[in-house]
Amino acid sequence: MTASAIGFRGVCAERGGKRVLGPLDLEIETGTVVVLLGRSGSGKTTTLRLVNRLLEPTDGAVHVLGTATTRWDAVDLRRSIGYVIQDGGIFPHLSVADNVGIVPRLVGWDDASIADRTSALLELVGLPPGQFARRAPHELSGGQRQRVGVARALAADPPILLCDEPFGALDPITRAELQREFRDLVEQLEKTVLFVTHDVREALALADRIVLLEGGVPTFADSPEAFRASDRPSIREFRMLL
């Protein structure tokens, strides 16, 4: 059996005394891409933030690499997980190379290793370092900034990536291009990915498994093929957007 990289076991989360997620029982196997699909307010980002301990569950436990998040040092946990958000979340005062190398520097890599890793990743995401390494973020297009964000998330070679609607602000053509590149990249690097979106096309393009959240509760967890074939009314509504 494939090992579980992330496990949600009876997890509930509250905000202002009101339950916003759960109960959630979900195992995310190593090397798979699981997409959390749902409307705004369905609990997708809450689920993501529980993994890197930006939030803690009010009930149940979240396990990362076999250990409950509450038993991890929060800084060590976050440095072992890549995090990609809209527009890359890159620092505007740092160059492209310095953005990519920031986590390896924080965890104590030497300068030569950082430079080698940064160059390799920029090549991997389609930004040749000779052309892009010294550029400032404001000199990049939206798609290029997003590629920098992906490279930075991968820089310290984390086994897990969390992605919070990373391509949502891009135009449709760039978005489709980056979706294809991202899927190829995570397969090549064998990363485990938990990806949040409200876009059904994106979910179908990227996922090994789709988890539909409705009102903080998972109502579907299966393959894209099963999602396409389902006769659930809520899933039919999403498919109408295709």
N, C-alpha and C positions, 0 to 999 in steps of 0.2 A: 504493500500500500504506500502511496506517495505521502510524504510527511506534510503536516500542516504548518504553514509559515505563520498564519494568523488565525486565531480562534476566538469567536465570540460565544460565550457560554452563559446563557440566561441573562444577557446584558440588558439593562435598562438605564436610561439617562433622563434626568429632570432639569427643567429650567424654570426658576421662579415657582417651584412647588408643583409644576405641571409636567407630566411625563411627555417627552418629545421623541423618545425612542424605546422600542422594546415591547415585550421581550424578544431579544435577537439571539438566535443560535445559528452560527454560520462558521464553517471551516473553509479556509482558503488554502488550497494546496500549493506547495512550493512549485514555482515555475509557471503558474497560471495567471491569466488576466481576468479578474472579476470586476465587472462594471456594476456600480450602484446606479440604478435608473429610477427617476421619480420626479414629481413636480416640486416646485419650490416649497420648502417647509416639510418635506416628507421624511427628513432625518438623515439625508445622505452625508452632508458635511459633518454633522454630529458624529456619525459612525466613523468617518475618517479621522476626526480629531481624537477619538478615543484610542486609536492605535498608537499615536505618538505622544499620548498623555498630555495633550493640550486640554483635554477633559478627562475626568475619571467617572466610571460608572457609579450610579447610585445603588445598583444591584448587579450581581453576577461578576464575571471577570473576563478581561480581554488578555489573551496570551499572544505573545510575539516570540517566535523561535523557541517555543516550548516553555516560556516563563511569563507569568502574569506581569502586566505592565506596572502594577503597583510594587513589584519587587525589583524592577529595573531602576537604576539611577536615571532620572529624567533626561539629563544631558547626554549620557551614553546612549540611551534609547533613540533620541532624536538624531544623533550623529550616525546611527547605524541604519537610518531610514532616509531615502531620498524623498524630497517633497517638491512637487511641481504645481504651480498655480497659474492663473491667467497672467499673460504678459511676462511670464518667466519669473516675476518677483525679484529681478536682479537689481543690484545696488547701482544707482545712477552715477555715483562718484568714483566707481571702480571701472577699470578697463575690462574688456571681455575676458582676457586671461586671468585677471585677478578675481573676477567673479567666479569663474570655474574652479580656481584653485583655493577658494576660501576655506572649504571644509577640510581638505587634506592639510592645509596649514594649521587649522585649529587642532587637529588631532596629532600634529607633530611630525608630518612628513618633511623630509629635507627638500631643499630648493630644487635640486636636480630631478628628484622623483616627481615633484609637483609640476615642473616644466614639461617633463616627458608625458605625464598623464594628461595634462591640459592640451598639449598638442595632439595627442592621439584622439582625445574625445572631440576636439573641434573638427578634426578630419572626419570622424565617425558621424557627426551630425551635419556634415556638409558645409562647414565654415573653415576653409583652409587657414591655418594659423598665420601663415605669412601675410595673409590679406586681412584677417579679422582680429588677431590676438590683442593688438594695441588699440583697437577702436573703443570709443566710449559708447554706452548704450544708446544715447540719443542719435548716434550715427547709423543705427540699425533699423531695419523694417520690423514690423510686428512679428512676422514669421521668423526672422533672424533672432530677435530677442527671445522668442519661445524656444528656439534651438539652443541658445545659451542656457536657458533655464533647465532644459533637459540635461545638457552636458554637466551643469553644476550639480544636479541631483545625483548623477552617476559618478561624480568625481572620486569619492572615497570608496567606490565599489560596494555600495550597500546591497544586501540581498533583496530588499523590499523597496518599492516605489509607491508613494501615495500621490495621486493626481486629482486635483480639485478643479474640474472644468478648465483644463489648461489651454484648450484651443477655442474656447467660447467667444473670445473677442476678435477672432480672425475672420477675414472674408472667406466665403465658401470654398473657393479654389485652393487657397493656401491651407485652409483647414483640412480639406480632403487629402492634400499632399502630405501634410504633417502626420495625419492619422496613419497613412500607409507607411511612412518612414518610421513612426514610433512603434508600430506593430512589428515591423521587421527587426528593429533595434532590440526590443525586449526579448524577442525570440532568439536572436543571435547571442545576447548576453545572459539568457536564462534567468531573468528577473521575475519575482513575484510582484504583481501590480494590483492595487485596489484603486479603481478609477471612478470618479463621480461625474455624472452628466445628466442633463434632462433631455438630451438629443437622442431619439431612438435610432437614427441612422448611425450615429457615432457608436452607440452601444453594440449594434449589430456588426459594425465594421471591426471592432476591437476585441470583443469579449470572447473568452472561452466559456464563461458563464455569466448570465445576467441575473442580478437580484433586483427585483422591483420592490421599492419601498412605498407604502401608502399609509399616511398618518403615523409614521414611525414604526410600522410593522412590515416585515417581509411577507409579501403575498405570492411571490414567484421566485424560484431559484433554479435555473436550468440553462440549457444551451441556447444559443441564438436560434438554432433550428426549432427547438421546442417552443421558443417565444413566437416565432413566425406561425407555428401551427396551433397555438393555443386559442381556445374559444372564450377565454375569460373576457367579460365586458371591458374591464379597464385596459387590458392588453389590446383589445380590438381598437379602443380609442387611440392608444399610442400608435398602432399600425396605420391608422388613418392619416398620420402625419408624414408617412413615407412618400 
